[in-house]
Amino acid sequence: MYLAEKGYMVTGVDISEGLITRARELSTKKNLTINFINTEGLDLPFKDATFEIMVGFKVLCYIPSRKLRHEYLQELFRVLKPGGTLIMTQNTVPEEYIDEAKDEFFESCPASQFMILEPGDNFPLGDGYVRWFTERELLDEIKKTDFVVEVFDSDEAHNGAGFLKLIRLKKFC
């Protein structure tokens, strides 16, 4: 909504129909024109090279498996115009604490027995899925895409604790 208030054409996308509904309500109250789309899965309903700039806040952590995260990043690459920028944030966990990132409900979740789980895969409160990345793992996954990493920084310079990564990726082609 901040970007729409500044005059940008904005499209908001989320898998949660409830969040999209709430966003529409808030934007209507503010008299903002924003195109909100509820989408399932990783395929985005846009033509190639649609957007100049894309912003994603802590999205990768909700996509299970390296393969699916890679496909999603490549999908973002597809809909970004050449020369376009993807700005993302993602939480990270220090490597020495990745095994301790599981809460007390992890073992009680039936999905915790899946053989495909990797260190960092979790089910907070025994419900839902979240992936905790180490900084190295997150950067490695991003570097395996067609994006060029321009910024991979910590939120420490912005009074954060250092666990939120600020990422700027560029599409050159």
CYANA upper distance limits for C-alpha pairs under 8 A (distance plus 0.5 A):
  1 MET  CA      5 GLU  CA      6.55
  1 MET  CA     27 SER  CA      7.28
  1 MET  CA     32 LEU  CA      7.93
  1 MET  CA     34 ILE  CA      8.35
  2 TYR  CA      6 LYS  CA      6.93
  3 LEU  CA      7 GLY  CA      7.10
  3 LEU  CA      8 TYR  CA      6.07
  3 LEU  CA      9 MET  CA      8.36
  3 LEU  CA     10 VAL  CA      7.54
  4 ALA  CA      8 TYR  CA      5.44
  4 ALA  CA      9 MET  CA      6.70
  4 ALA  CA     10 VAL  CA      6.47
  4 ALA  CA     32 LEU  CA      7.02
  4 ALA  CA     33 THR  CA      7.71
  4 ALA  CA     34 ILE  CA      7.50
  5 GLU  CA     32 LEU  CA      7.49
  9 MET  CA     33 THR  CA      8.43
  9 MET  CA     34 ILE  CA      7.59
 10 VAL  CA     33 THR  CA      8.37
 10 VAL  CA     34 ILE  CA      5.84
 10 VAL  CA     35 ASN  CA      6.93
 11 THR  CA     34 ILE  CA      6.28
 11 THR  CA     35 ASN  CA      5.11
 11 THR  CA     36 PHE  CA      6.17
 11 THR  CA     37 ILE  CA      7.92
 12 GLY  CA     20 ILE  CA      8.43
 12 GLY  CA     34 ILE  CA      7.63
 12 GLY  CA     35 ASN  CA      6.70
 12 GLY  CA     36 PHE  CA      5.14
 12 GLY  CA     37 ILE  CA      6.65
 13 VAL  CA     20 ILE  CA      8.07
 13 VAL  CA     36 PHE  CA      6.40
 13 VAL  CA     37 ILE  CA      5.36
 13 VAL  CA     38 ASN  CA      6.36
 13 VAL  CA     39 THR  CA      7.36
 14 ASP  CA     19 LEU  CA      7.80
 14 ASP  CA     20 ILE  CA      7.03
 14 ASP  CA     37 ILE  CA      7.21
 14 ASP  CA     38 ASN  CA      5.80
 14 ASP  CA     39 THR  CA      6.66
 15 ILE  CA     38 ASN  CA      6.03
 15 ILE  CA     39 THR  CA      5.60
 15 ILE  CA     40 GLU  CA      5.94
 15 ILE  CA     41 GLY  CA      8.01
 16 SER  CA     20 ILE  CA      6.87
 16 SER  CA     38 ASN  CA      7.16
 16 SER  CA     39 THR  CA      8.48
 17 GLU  CA     21 THR  CA      6.59
 17 GLU  CA     38 ASN  CA      6.27
 18 GLY  CA     22 ARG  CA      6.72
 19 LEU  CA     23 ALA  CA      6.56
 20 ILE  CA     24 ARG  CA      6.66
 20 ILE  CA     36 PHE  CA      6.93
 20 ILE  CA     37 ILE  CA      7.61
 20 ILE  CA     38 ASN  CA      6.92
 21 THR  CA     25 GLU  CA      6.84
 22 ARG  CA     26 LEU  CA      6.76
 23 ALA  CA     27 SER  CA      6.55
 23 ALA  CA     36 PHE  CA      8.35
 24 ARG  CA     28 THR  CA      6.52
 24 ARG  CA     34 ILE  CA      8.33
 24 ARG  CA     36 PHE  CA      7.47
 25 GLU  CA     29 LYS  CA      6.80
 26 LEU  CA     30 LYS  CA      6.86
 27 SER  CA     31 ASN  CA      6.52
 27 SER  CA     32 LEU  CA      5.59
 27 SER  CA     33 THR  CA      7.63
 27 SER  CA     34 ILE  CA      7.62
 28 THR  CA     32 LEU  CA      6.44
 28 THR  CA     33 THR  CA      8.12
 39 THR  CA     44 LEU  CA      7.76
 39 THR  CA     45 PRO  CA      8.35
 42 LEU  CA     68 LEU  CA      8.39
 42 LEU  CA     71 GLU  CA      8.04
 42 LEU  CA     72 TYR  CA      6.08
 42 LEU  CA     75 GLU  CA      7.98
 43 ASP  CA     72 TYR  CA      7.98
 43 ASP  CA     75 GLU  CA      7.22
 44 LEU  CA     75 GLU  CA      7.53
 44 LEU  CA     76 LEU  CA      8.48
 44 LEU  CA     79 VAL  CA      8.48
 46 PHE  CA     50 THR  CA      7.14
 46 PHE  CA     79 VAL  CA      6.99
 47 LYS  CA     79 VAL  CA      6.78
 48 ASP  CA     78 ARG  CA      5.93
 48 ASP  CA     79 VAL  CA      5.03
 48 ASP  CA     80 LEU  CA      7.56
 48 ASP  CA     81 LYS  CA      8.08
 49 ALA  CA     78 ARG  CA      6.74
 49 ALA  CA     79 VAL  CA      4.94
 49 ALA  CA     80 LEU  CA      5.11
 49 ALA  CA     81 LYS  CA      4.44
 49 ALA  CA     82 PRO  CA      7.44
 50 THR  CA     79 VAL  CA      5.70
 50 THR  CA     80 LEU  CA      6.30
 50 THR  CA     81 LYS  CA      6.49
 51 PHE  CA     79 VAL  CA      6.74
 51 PHE  CA     80 LEU  CA      5.34
 51 PHE  CA     81 LYS  CA      6.09
 51 PHE  CA     84 GLY  CA      7.77
 52 GLU  CA     80 LEU  CA      6.47
 52 GLU  CA     81 LYS  CA      5.88
 52 GLU  CA     82 PRO  CA      8.46
 52 GLU  CA     83 GLY  CA      8.08
 52 GLU  CA     84 GLY  CA      5.15
 52 GLU  CA     85 THR  CA      6.99
 53 ILE  CA     80 LEU  CA      7.57
 53 ILE  CA     84 GLY  CA      6.16
 53 ILE  CA     85 THR  CA      5.39
 53 ILE  CA     86 LEU  CA      6.32
 53 ILE  CA     87 ILE  CA      8.17
 54 MET  CA     80 LEU  CA      7.94
 54 MET  CA     85 THR  CA      6.91
 54 MET  CA     86 LEU  CA      5.24
 54 MET  CA     87 ILE  CA      6.68
 55 VAL  CA     86 LEU  CA      6.32
 55 VAL  CA     87 ILE  CA      5.26
 55 VAL  CA     88 MET  CA      6.24
 56 GLY  CA     86 LEU  CA      8.19
 56 GLY  CA     87 ILE  CA      6.83
 56 GLY  CA     88 MET  CA      5.19
 56 GLY  CA     89 THR  CA      7.11
 57 PHE  CA     88 MET  CA      6.13
 57 PHE  CA     89 THR  CA      5.53
 57 PHE  CA     90 GLN  CA      7.30
 58 LYS  CA     62 TYR  CA      8.43
 58 LYS  CA     88 MET  CA      7.61
 58 LYS  CA     89 THR  CA      5.82
 58 LYS  CA     90 GLN  CA      5.06
 58 LYS  CA     91 ASN  CA      7.38
 59 VAL  CA     63 ILE  CA      7.83
 59 VAL  CA     90 GLN  CA      7.82
 60 LEU  CA     69 ARG  CA      6.82
 60 LEU  CA     90 GLN  CA      7.73
 60 LEU  CA    131 ARG  CA      8.26
 61 CYS  CA     90 GLN  CA      7.80
 61 CYS  CA     91 ASN  CA      8.50
 61 CYS  CA    130 VAL  CA      5.80
 61 CYS  CA    131 ARG  CA      4.98
 61 CYS  CA    132 TRP  CA      7.05
 61 CYS  CA    133 PHE  CA      8.22
 62 TYR  CA    129 TYR  CA      6.71
 62 TYR  CA    130 VAL  CA      5.58
 62 TYR  CA    131 ARG  CA      6.83
 63 ILE  CA     68 LEU  CA      7.11
 63 ILE  CA     69 ARG  CA      6.38
 63 ILE  CA    130 VAL  CA      8.11
 63 ILE  CA    131 ARG  CA      8.00
 64 PRO  CA     68 LEU  CA      7.07
 64 PRO  CA     69 ARG  CA      7.58
 64 PRO  CA    121 ASP  CA      8.29
 64 PRO  CA    129 TYR  CA      8.10
 64 PRO  CA    130 VAL  CA      8.25
 64 PRO  CA    131 ARG  CA      7.60
 65 SER  CA     69 ARG  CA      6.85
 65 SER  CA    117 LEU  CA      8.39
 66 ARG  CA     70 HIS  CA      6.49
 66 ARG  CA    141 GLU  CA      7.79
 67 LYS  CA     71 GLU  CA      6.75
 68 LEU  CA     72 TYR  CA      6.62
 69 ARG  CA     73 LEU  CA      6.71
 70 HIS  CA     74 GLN  CA      6.68
 70 HIS  CA    141 GLU  CA      7.54
 70 HIS  CA    142 ILE  CA      8.23
 70 HIS  CA    144 LYS  CA      8.11
 70 HIS  CA    145 THR  CA      7.24
 71 GLU  CA     75 GLU  CA      6.61
 72 TYR  CA     76 LEU  CA      6.81
 73 LEU  CA     77 PHE  CA      6.71
 73 LEU  CA    142 ILE  CA      8.26
 73 LEU  CA    145 THR  CA      7.40
 74 GLN  CA     78 ARG  CA      6.64
 74 GLN  CA    145 THR  CA      6.91
 74 GLN  CA    146 ASP  CA      7.62
 75 GLU  CA     79 VAL  CA      7.03
 76 LEU  CA     80 LEU  CA      6.73
 77 PHE  CA    146 ASP  CA      7.75
 77 PHE  CA    147 PHE  CA      7.55
 77 PHE  CA    171 LYS  CA      7.27
 80 LEU  CA     84 GLY  CA      6.26
 80 LEU  CA     85 THR  CA      7.94
 80 LEU  CA     86 LEU  CA      8.42
 80 LEU  CA    171 LYS  CA      7.71
 81 LYS  CA    171 LYS  CA      7.84
 82 PRO  CA    171 LYS  CA      6.03
 82 PRO  CA    172 PHE  CA      6.17
 82 PRO  CA    173 CYS  CA      6.15
 83 GLY  CA    170 LYS  CA      7.00
 83 GLY  CA    171 LYS  CA      5.71
 83 GLY  CA    172 PHE  CA      5.78
 83 GLY  CA    173 CYS  CA      7.73
 84 GLY  CA    170 LYS  CA      6.39
 84 GLY  CA    171 LYS  CA      5.93
 84 GLY  CA    172 PHE  CA      8.17
 85 THR  CA    168 ARG  CA      7.34
 85 THR  CA    169 LEU  CA      6.19
 85 THR  CA    170 LYS  CA      5.19
 85 THR  CA    171 LYS  CA      6.93
 86 LEU  CA    168 ARG  CA      6.28
 86 LEU  CA    169 LEU  CA      5.53
 86 LEU  CA    170 LYS  CA      6.83
 87 ILE  CA    166 LEU  CA      8.14
 87 ILE  CA    167 ILE  CA      6.21
 87 ILE  CA    168 ARG  CA      5.07
 87 ILE  CA    169 LEU  CA      6.86
 88 MET  CA    166 LEU  CA      6.68
 88 MET  CA    167 ILE  CA      5.54
 88 MET  CA    168 ARG  CA      6.92
 89 THR  CA    164 LEU  CA      7.12
 89 THR  CA    165 LYS  CA      5.96
 89 THR  CA    166 LEU  CA      5.36
 89 THR  CA    167 ILE  CA      6.46
 90 GLN  CA    164 LEU  CA      6.11
 90 GLN  CA    165 LYS  CA      5.78
 90 GLN  CA    166 LEU  CA      7.53
 91 ASN  CA    132 TRP  CA      7.68
 91 ASN  CA    133 PHE  CA      7.61
 91 ASN  CA    163 PHE  CA      6.01
 91 ASN  CA    164 LEU  CA      4.82
 91 ASN  CA    165 LYS  CA      6.55
 92 THR  CA    132 TRP  CA      6.59
 92 THR  CA    133 PHE  CA      5.37
 92 THR  CA    134 THR  CA      5.64
 92 THR  CA    135 GLU  CA      6.21
 92 THR  CA    138 LEU  CA      8.37
 92 THR  CA    163 PHE  CA      5.53
 92 THR  CA    164 LEU  CA      6.57
 92 THR  CA    165 LYS  CA      7.49
 93 VAL  CA     97 TYR  CA      7.00
 93 VAL  CA     98 ILE  CA      6.52
 93 VAL  CA    101 ALA  CA      8.22
 93 VAL  CA    132 TRP  CA      6.84
 93 VAL  CA    133 PHE  CA      6.43
 93 VAL  CA    134 THR  CA      5.51
 93 VAL  CA    135 GLU  CA      7.58
 93 VAL  CA    163 PHE  CA      6.83
 94 PRO  CA     98 ILE  CA      6.99
 94 PRO  CA    134 THR  CA      6.20
 94 PRO  CA    135 GLU  CA      7.66
 94 PRO  CA    163 PHE  CA      8.37
 95 GLU  CA    134 THR  CA      5.98
 95 GLU  CA    135 GLU  CA      8.27
 97 TYR  CA    101 ALA  CA      6.86
 98 ILE  CA    119 PRO  CA      7.45
 98 ILE  CA    120 GLY  CA      6.41
 98 ILE  CA    132 TRP  CA      7.80
 98 ILE  CA    133 PHE  CA      8.25
 98 ILE  CA    134 THR  CA      7.58
 99 ASP  CA    119 PRO  CA      7.13
 99 ASP  CA    120 GLY  CA      7.43
101 ALA  CA    120 GLY  CA      7.51
101 ALA  CA    122 ASN  CA      8.28
101 ALA  CA    132 TRP  CA      7.87
102 LYS  CA    106 PHE  CA      6.56
102 LYS  CA    120 GLY  CA      8.33
102 LYS  CA    122 ASN  CA      6.48
102 LYS  CA    123 PHE  CA      8.20
102 LYS  CA    124 PRO  CA      7.93
103 ASP  CA    124 PRO  CA      6.87
103 ASP  CA    125 LEU  CA      7.51
104 GLU  CA    125 LEU  CA      8.10
105 PHE  CA    109 CYS  CA      7.18
105 PHE  CA    123 PHE  CA      8.02
105 PHE  CA    124 PRO  CA      7.33
105 PHE  CA    125 LEU  CA      5.71
105 PHE  CA    126 GLY  CA      5.25
106 PHE  CA    112 SER  CA      6.85
106 PHE  CA    122 ASN  CA      7.15
106 PHE  CA    123 PHE  CA      6.22
106 PHE  CA    124 PRO  CA      7.29
106 PHE  CA    125 LEU  CA      7.65
106 PHE  CA    126 GLY  CA      5.98
107 GLU  CA    112 SER  CA      6.45
107 GLU  CA    113 GLN  CA      8.47
107 GLU  CA    126 GLY  CA      8.38
108 SER  CA    112 SER  CA      8.02
108 SER  CA    126 GLY  CA      6.97
109 CYS  CA    113 GLN  CA      8.47
109 CYS  CA    123 PHE  CA      7.60
109 CYS  CA    126 GLY  CA      5.46
109 CYS  CA    127 ASP  CA      7.58
110 PRO  CA    114 PHE  CA      8.44
112 SER  CA    117 LEU  CA      8.04
112 SER  CA    122 ASN  CA      8.18
112 SER  CA    123 PHE  CA      8.05
117 LEU  CA    121 ASP  CA      6.56
120 GLY  CA    131 ARG  CA      5.97
120 GLY  CA    132 TRP  CA      5.10
120 GLY  CA    133 PHE  CA      6.64
121 ASP  CA    129 TYR  CA      7.82
121 ASP  CA    130 VAL  CA      6.64
121 ASP  CA    131 ARG  CA      5.08
121 ASP  CA    132 TRP  CA      6.79
122 ASN  CA    129 TYR  CA      6.28
122 ASN  CA    130 VAL  CA      5.77
122 ASN  CA    131 ARG  CA      6.51
122 ASN  CA    132 TRP  CA      7.87
123 PHE  CA    127 ASP  CA      5.87
123 PHE  CA    128 GLY  CA      5.87
123 PHE  CA    129 TYR  CA      5.16
123 PHE  CA    130 VAL  CA      6.63
124 PRO  CA    128 GLY  CA      7.15
124 PRO  CA    129 TYR  CA      7.40
124 PRO  CA    130 VAL  CA      7.69
133 PHE  CA    137 GLU  CA      6.47
133 PHE  CA    138 LEU  CA      6.24
134 THR  CA    138 LEU  CA      6.74
135 GLU  CA    139 LEU  CA      6.72
135 GLU  CA    165 LYS  CA      8.48
136 ARG  CA    140 ASP  CA      6.51
137 GLU  CA    141 GLU  CA      6.68
138 LEU  CA    142 ILE  CA      6.82
139 LEU  CA    143 LYS  CA      6.58
139 LEU  CA    152 PHE  CA      8.28
140 ASP  CA    144 LYS  CA      6.97
141 GLU  CA    145 THR  CA      7.84
142 ILE  CA    147 PHE  CA      7.97
142 ILE  CA    149 VAL  CA      8.34
143 LYS  CA    147 PHE  CA      7.59
143 LYS  CA    148 VAL  CA      7.91
143 LYS  CA    149 VAL  CA      7.69
146 ASP  CA    171 LYS  CA      7.86
147 PHE  CA    169 LEU  CA      6.33
147 PHE  CA    170 LYS  CA      6.09
147 PHE  CA    171 LYS  CA      5.85
147 PHE  CA    172 PHE  CA      7.91
148 VAL  CA    169 LEU  CA      6.02
148 VAL  CA    170 LYS  CA      5.62
148 VAL  CA    171 LYS  CA      6.97
148 VAL  CA    172 PHE  CA      7.83
149 VAL  CA    167 ILE  CA      8.10
149 VAL  CA    168 ARG  CA      6.82
149 VAL  CA    169 LEU  CA      5.20
149 VAL  CA    170 LYS  CA      7.02
150 GLU  CA    167 ILE  CA      8.14
150 GLU  CA    168 ARG  CA      5.97
150 GLU  CA    169 LEU  CA      6.03
150 GLU  CA    170 LYS  CA      7.20
151 VAL  CA    166 LEU  CA      7.70
151 VAL  CA    167 ILE  CA      5.73
151 VAL  CA    168 ARG  CA      5.32
151 VAL  CA    169 LEU  CA      7.47
152 PHE  CA    165 LYS  CA      7.07
152 PHE  CA    166 LEU  CA      6.29
152 PHE  CA    167 ILE  CA      5.10
152 PHE  CA    168 ARG  CA      7.18
153 ASP  CA    165 LYS  CA      6.00
153 ASP  CA    166 LEU  CA      5.61
153 ASP  CA    167 ILE  CA      6.93
154 SER  CA    160 GLY  CA      8.44
154 SER  CA    162 GLY  CA      5.69
154 SER  CA    163 PHE  CA      7.30
154 SER  CA    164 LEU  CA      6.39
154 SER  CA    165 LYS  CA      5.15
154 SER  CA    166 LEU  CA      6.34
155 ASP  CA    159 ASN  CA      7.16
155 ASP  CA    160 GLY  CA      5.31
155 ASP  CA    161 ALA  CA      7.26
155 ASP  CA    162 GLY  CA      5.71
155 ASP  CA    163 PHE  CA      7.58
155 ASP  CA    164 LEU  CA      6.03
155 ASP  CA    165 LYS  CA      6.65
155 ASP  CA    166 LEU  CA      7.07
156 GLU  CA    160 GLY  CA      4.95
156 GLU  CA    161 ALA  CA      6.13
156 GLU  CA    162 GLY  CA      5.21
160 GLY  CA    164 LEU  CA      7.97
